[in-house]
């Protein structure tokens, strides 16, 4: 069995080697060499927890087994269990004071301890200053550590934290994945990995990792806190969605805001919540606040196209027409194939033109739903009030003439179903004041053109 295991190990078939070494140990569980051989195969598969158990067993069955201490010390050094590594190498030196390999290992361990301390200082800076850490300097320290301890758990945890601080969540998942592969129950690695998945909006995978950590230790505070926070976030998002679907917009707004307060760092979800809040506030006729929510979504992700389109709508609702036109024009340059964006741009330009023309409803002091009777009644009252014959001074007469023309112009459009429809649709009605008639008697006629229509207005006091 031992020879078969050695042959498989030599061929790189470590799983088969483990199987043969295990058979040998079943026959003789007191042979420390068998444990070290199987530990070497486990280490080749980066199954360090199993390897460590075998090396512990090797020195248990023979406390003077120098090879066992040496191999265990190397394993501890490789994963950065520095105190344990130092203890094992010193034990070898006790058994054989002039052991050259153990002496070299102790010297290398000093350099490793120094690099790890410097790396810990950088990680502490990351915890307090976020992405302000010098990434190049941090990578140099990691390279120093990995040169001596290629599977250093402490370094990998610090690397994962640095990647998290810089928003590199996929990289953090890759780093922590190496840890949990070698140590399946590593609580901090599982929690970090779950948090990275959470910030990538893969909440199912995040919950799986938090739950896995809690299986190993139900009282692990960081995993429990992260798990509860994620469940709270999902509950509030679901409530917001249900309220929106039920058209209960005040409740939807409240739940969106509550969800946003759960984790301000969760950008992948918060950008969606801000977009939903923008839509909700438009339904609540809060256009300015809707604009702010859409802008918050775009602050998280500047190229968030759905938020850009919704922002244009919110700007239109807020009557910020020039901003809407500028944003639609700039966005359309990147999305020429999107018919919806073309439509938004046309609508923005239309509303901008409408905003700059005379408001005939305002001139007659009626609302947009006014009936023809209401329009005629309002017109007559204003026409009598501002008739040029009502005043005598040339200055007042000139002012009344201008006002009277404006009133007549508004009435001519709103009193005609076809013209009013064109006006309401925002169709161009270029005003070109025409001549005709006089203002010196209660009966007169005024003619003018607008938007291709010829108007003739008669007024009899």
C-alpha positions in Angstrom: 0.0 0.0 0.0 2.8 2.4 0.9 4.6 1.8 -2.4 1.4 2.2 -4.4 0.7 5.5 -2.5 4.2 6.8 -3.3 3.8 5.9 -7.0 0.5 7.7 -7.2 2.0 10.7 -5.3 4.9 10.8 -7.8 2.5 10.8 -10.7 0.5 13.7 -9.2 -2.5 11.5 -8.5 -2.9 12.8 -4.9 -6.4 11.5 -4.3 -5.3 8.0 -5.1 -2.2 8.4 -3.0 -4.4 9.4 0.0 -6.5 6.4 -0.5 -3.5 4.0 -0.4 -1.9 5.8 2.6 -5.2 5.5 4.4 -5.3 1.8 3.8 -1.7 1.6 5.1 -2.8 3.5 8.3 -5.7 1.1 8.7 -3.1 -1.7 9.0 -0.7 0.3 11.2 -2.0 3.4 12.9 1.1 3.9 15.0 3.5 4.6 12.0 4.2 8.4 12.1 5.7 8.3 8.6 2.4 7.2 7.1 0.7 10.2 8.6 3.3 12.6 7.1 3.0 11.0 3.7 -0.8 11.4 3.7 -0.4 14.9 5.0 1.8 15.8 2.1 -0.8 14.5 -0.3 -3.5 16.6 1.4 -1.3 19.6 1.2 -0.8 19.1 -2.5 -4.6 19.3 -2.8 -4.6 22.4 -0.5 -6.6 20.5 2.1 -4.7 22.0 5.0 -7.2 21.1 7.8 -6.8 17.4 7.0 -3.1 17.7 6.6 -2.7 19.3 10.0 -4.7 16.6 11.6 -2.4 14.0 10.2 0.8 15.9 11.3 -0.7 16.3 14.8 -1.2 12.6 14.9 2.3 11.9 13.6 4.0 13.7 16.5 1.4 12.4 19.0 2.4 8.8 18.2 6.1 9.7 18.4 7.0 12.9 20.3 10.6 12.6 18.9 9.5 12.4 15.3 11.6 15.3 14.0 10.2 15.0 10.4 6.7 15.4 11.7 7.6 18.7 13.5 9.4 20.0 10.5 6.5 19.3 8.1 4.0 20.7 10.5 6.1 23.8 11.0 6.2 24.3 7.2 2.5 23.9 7.0 2.0 26.4 9.8 4.4 28.8 8.0 2.7 28.3 4.7 -0.7 29.4 6.1 0.9 32.0 8.4 0.2 30.4 11.8 3.5 32.0 12.8 3.5 31.2 16.5 2.8 27.5 15.9 5.4 27.4 13.1 8.0 28.9 15.4 7.2 26.4 18.1 7.6 23.5 15.7 10.9 24.7 14.2 12.3 25.3 17.7 11.3 21.8 18.7 13.3 20.4 15.8 16.3 22.5 17.0 15.9 21.0 20.4 15.9 17.5 19.0 18.9 18.3 16.7 20.6 21.7 17.6 22.4 21.9 14.3 19.5 21.2 12.0 20.2 23.5 9.1 16.8 23.4 7.5 15.0 24.3 10.8 17.5 27.2 11.3 16.7 28.6 7.8 13.0 28.3 8.5 13.3 30.3 11.7 15.3 33.0 9.9 12.7 33.2 7.1 10.0 33.3 9.7 11.3 36.5 11.1 11.1 38.2 7.7 7.6 36.8 7.3 6.5 38.2 10.7 7.8 41.6 9.7 5.9 41.6 6.4 2.7 40.4 8.0 2.9 43.2 10.6 3.3 45.8 7.9 0.4 44.3 5.9 -1.8 44.4 9.0 -1.0 48.2 9.4 -2.1 48.7 5.8 -5.3 46.8 6.4 -6.0 48.9 9.5 -5.6 52.0 7.3 -8.1 50.4 4.9 -10.6 49.9 7.7 -10.4 53.6 8.6 -9.8 55.2 5.2 -11.5 52.9 2.7 -10.1 52.9 -0.8 -7.5 55.6 0.2 -5.0 52.8 0.7 -2.0 52.7 -1.6 -2.9 49.6 -3.7 0.6 49.3 -5.1 2.2 49.4 -1.7 -0.2 46.8 -0.4 0.5 44.5 -3.3 4.2 44.7 -2.7 3.6 43.6 0.9 1.4 40.8 -0.2 4.1 39.6 -2.6 6.6 39.6 0.2 4.3 37.5 2.3 3.3 35.1 -0.4 6.9 34.5 -1.4 7.5 32.7 1.9 3.9 31.7 2.8 2.0 31.2 -0.5 -1.2 30.2 1.3 -1.0 32.6 4.2 -4.5 32.8 5.6 -3.9 36.1 7.3 -2.5 37.7 4.1 -5.4 36.3 2.1 -7.9 37.8 4.6 -6.2 41.1 4.5 -6.1 41.0 0.7 -9.8 40.2 0.6 -10.5 43.2 3.0 -8.5 45.5 0.8 -10.4 44.3 -2.3 -13.7 44.9 -0.5 -12.6 48.4 0.6 -12.0 49.2 -3.1 -15.2 47.7 -4.3 -13.5 44.8 -6.1 -16.1 42.2 -4.9 -15.4 39.5 -7.5 -11.7 39.6 -6.6 -12.6 39.3 -2.9 -14.7 36.3 -3.7 -11.8 34.7 -5.5 -9.4 35.3 -2.6 -11.8 34.0 0.1 -12.6 31.1 -2.1 -9.0 29.9 -1.7 -9.3 30.1 2.1 -12.6 28.1 2.4 -11.3 25.5 0.0 -8.4 24.8 2.3 -10.3 25.5 5.6 -14.0 24.9 4.9 -15.1 26.2 8.3 -13.1 29.4 8.3 -15.7 31.8 9.7 -14.2 35.1 8.8 -13.6 34.0 5.2 -17.1 32.7 4.9 -18.5 36.0 6.2 -16.3 38.1 3.9 -17.2 36.0 0.9 -20.9 36.2 1.7 -20.6 40.0 2.1 -18.9 40.2 -1.3 -21.7 38.2 -2.9 -24.3 40.5 -1.2 -22.7 43.6 -2.7 -22.8 42.0 -6.1 -26.6 41.6 -5.4 -26.4 37.8 -5.4 -28.3 37.6 -2.1 -29.0 33.8 -2.3 -25.3 33.0 -2.4 -24.7 35.6 0.3 -27.2 33.9 2.6 -25.7 30.5 1.8 -22.3 31.6 3.0 -23.6 33.4 6.2 -25.7 30.3 6.9 -22.6 28.0 6.4 -20.6 30.1 8.9 -23.5 29.9 11.4 -23.6 26.1 11.1 -20.0 26.0 12.3 -20.7 28.6 15.0 -24.3 29.7 15.7 -23.0 32.5 17.9 -20.6 34.0 15.4 -21.6 37.7 15.7 -20.3 39.0 12.4 -22.1 36.3 10.4 -25.3 36.7 12.4 -25.3 40.5 12.0 -24.7 40.3 8.2 -27.3 37.6 7.8 -30.0 39.6 9.7 -29.1 42.8 7.9 -29.5 41.1 4.5 -32.9 39.5 5.5 -34.1 42.9 6.7 -33.1 44.5 3.5 -34.9 41.9 1.4 -38.0 42.2 3.5 -38.2 46.0 3.0 -37.5 45.7 -0.7 -40.3 43.2 -1.1 -42.7 45.5 0.9 -41.8 48.4 -1.4 -42.4 46.3 -4.5 -45.8 45.0 -3.2 -46.9 48.5 -2.3 -45.9 49.8 -5.7 -47.8 47.1 -7.5 -50.8 47.8 -5.3 -50.4 51.5 -6.2 -50.0 52.4 -2.5 -47.4 55.0 -3.4 -47.0 56.6 0.1 -46.2 53.1 1.6 -43.9 52.3 -1.3 -42.0 55.6 -0.7 -41.7 54.8 3.0 -40.4 51.2 2.4 -37.9 52.4 -0.3 -36.5 54.9 2.2 -36.4 52.3 4.9 -34.6 49.8 2.6 -32.0 52.5 1.6 -31.2 53.1 5.3 -30.3 49.4 5.9 -26.9 49.5 4.2 -25.7 52.7 2.6 -22.7 50.8 1.1 -24.9 48.3 -0.9 -24.6 50.2 -4.1 -26.0 47.5 -6.4 -29.3 47.4 -4.6 -29.4 51.1 -3.5 -29.2 52.3 -7.1 -32.3 50.2 -7.9 -34.1 51.5 -4.8 -33.3 55.1 -5.8 -34.7 54.5 -9.2 -37.9 53.0 -7.7 -38.1 55.9 -5.4 -37.8 58.3 -8.3 -40.8 56.5 -10.0 -42.8 56.4 -6.8 -42.3 60.2 -6.2 -43.5 61.0 -9.7 -46.7 59.0 -9.0 -47.0 61.1 -5.8 -46.6 64.3 -7.8 -43.3 65.1 -6.1 -41.3 65.9 -9.2 -38.4 67.8 -7.5 -37.9 64.9 -5.0 -38.1 62.4 -7.9 -35.3 64.3 -9.7 -33.2 64.0 -6.5 -33.8 60.2 -6.3 -32.9 59.6 -9.9 -29.7 61.7 -9.5 -28.8 59.7 -6.5 -29.1 56.5 -8.6 -26.8 58.0 -11.2 -24.3 59.1 -8.6 -23.9 55.5 -7.8 -23.7 54.4 -11.4 -23.3 57.3 -13.9 -24.1 55.1 -16.9 -27.3 53.7 -15.3 -29.4 54.0 -18.5 -32.8 53.3 -16.9 -32.2 56.0 -14.3 -31.2 58.4 -17.0 -34.4 57.9 -18.9 -36.4 58.2 -15.7 -34.5 61.4 -14.7 -35.6 63.0 -18.1 -39.2 62.2 -17.2 -38.8 63.6 -13.7 -37.2 66.8 -15.1 -40.1 67.2 -17.5 -42.6 66.7 -14.6 -40.6 69.3 -12.6 -40.8 71.7 -15.6 -37.0 71.8 -15.9 -37.3 71.6 -19.6 -33.9 72.9 -20.7 -32.2 70.4 -18.5 -34.4 67.6 -19.8 -33.6 68.6 -23.4 -29.8 68.7 -22.7 -29.8 65.4 -21.0 -31.9 63.7 -23.6 -29.8 65.1 -26.5 -26.5 63.9 -24.8 -27.9 60.5 -24.0 -29.3 60.0 -27.5 -25.8 60.3 -28.9 -25.0 57.0 -27.2 -28.3 55.3 -27.8 -29.3 56.1 -31.3 -31.1 52.8 -31.7 -33.4 53.3 -28.8 -36.8 54.5 -30.0 -37.9 55.4 -26.5 -35.0 57.8 -26.1 -35.9 59.4 -29.4 -39.4 59.9 -28.1 -38.2 61.3 -24.8 -36.0 63.8 -26.7 -38.9 64.9 -28.9 -41.2 65.3 -25.9 -38.6 67.3 -24.1 -38.1 69.7 -27.0 -41.9 70.0 -27.4 -42.4 70.9 -23.7 -39.5 73.4 -23.9 -41.2 75.1 -26.8 -44.5 75.1 -25.1 -43.0 76.6 -21.9 -41.6 79.5 -23.9 -44.9 80.4 -25.7 -47.7 82.5 -24.4 -50.0 80.7 -21.9 -53.4 81.4 -23.3 -55.2 79.7 -20.4 -53.3 82.0 -18.0 -54.1 85.1 -20.0 -57.8 84.3 -19.8 -57.4 83.1 -16.2 -59.0 79.7 -16.8 -57.7 76.2 -16.3 -56.9 73.8 -19.1 -60.1 71.9 -18.6 -62.3 75.0 -19.0 -65.4 74.6 -21.1 -66.1 76.8 -24.2 -68.7 78.6 -22.1 -66.2 79.3 -19.3 -63.7 80.6 -21.9 -66.2 82.9 -23.5 -67.3 84.2 -20.1 -63.8 84.9 -19.0 -62.9 86.5 -22.3 -65.9 88.9 -22.2 -65.1 90.1 -18.7 -61.4 90.8 -19.5 -62.3 92.4 -22.9 -64.6 94.9 -21.1 -62.0 95.5 -18.4 -59.2 96.2 -20.9 -61.1 97.8 -23.8 -59.0 100.7 -25.1 -62.1 103.0 -25.0 -62.2 102.6 -21.2 -59.2 104.9 -20.8 -58.2 108.3 -22.1 -54.5 108.9 -21.7 -52.4 107.8 -24.6 -50.1 105.8 -22.3 -53.0 103.9 -20.7 -54.7 103.4 -24.1 -51.5 101.9 -25.6 -51.2 99.5 -22.6 -54.8 98.5 -22.9 -54.4 97.9 -26.6 -51.6 95.5 -26.1 -53.5 93.7 -23.3 -56.6 93.6 -25.4 -54.8 92.1 -28.4 -53.4 89.4 -26.1 -56.8 88.6 -24.7 -58.3 88.5 -28.2 -55.5 86.3 -29.4 -56.0 83.8 -26.6 -59.8 83.8 -27.2 -59.5 83.2 -30.9 -57.4 80.1 -30.2 -59.2 78.6 -27.2 -62.7 79.3 -28.6 -62.0 77.3 -31.7 -61.9 73.5 -31.2 -59.4 72.9 -34.0 -57.1 75.6 -33.0 -57.3 74.8 -29.3 -56.5 71.2 -30.0 -53.4 72.2 -32.0 -52.4 74.5 -29.2 -52.9 71.8 -26.5 -50.8 69.3 -28.5 -47.9 71.8 -28.6 -48.0 72.3 -32.3 -46.2 75.4 -33.5 -48.4 78.5 -33.6 -45.9 81.2 -34.7 -47.5 84.5 -33.8 -47.2 87.2 -36.4 -49.3 90.2 -35.5 -51.4 91.5 -38.5 -53.2 94.7 -39.2 -56.8 95.5 -39.5 -59.4 97.4 -37.6 -59.2 100.1 -35.0 -59.7 100.6 -31.3 -61.6 103.8 -31.2 -65.2 102.5 -31.1 -67.1 99.6 -29.3 -67.4 97.7 -32.5 -64.1 96.9 -34.4 -62.3 94.1 -36.3 -58.8 92.8 -35.8 -57.0 90.4 -38.1 -53.8 88.4 -37.6 -52.1 85.2 -38.4 -50.8 82.4 -36.2 -49.4 79.0 -37.0 -50.9 79.0 -40.5 -54.4 80.1 -39.3 -56.0 83.5 -40.3 -58.0 84.9 -37.4 -60.6 87.7 -37.6 -61.9 88.9 -34.3 -65.2 91.0 -33.8 -66.1 92.6 -30.5 -69.3 94.4 -29.8 -69.6 96.0 -26.4 
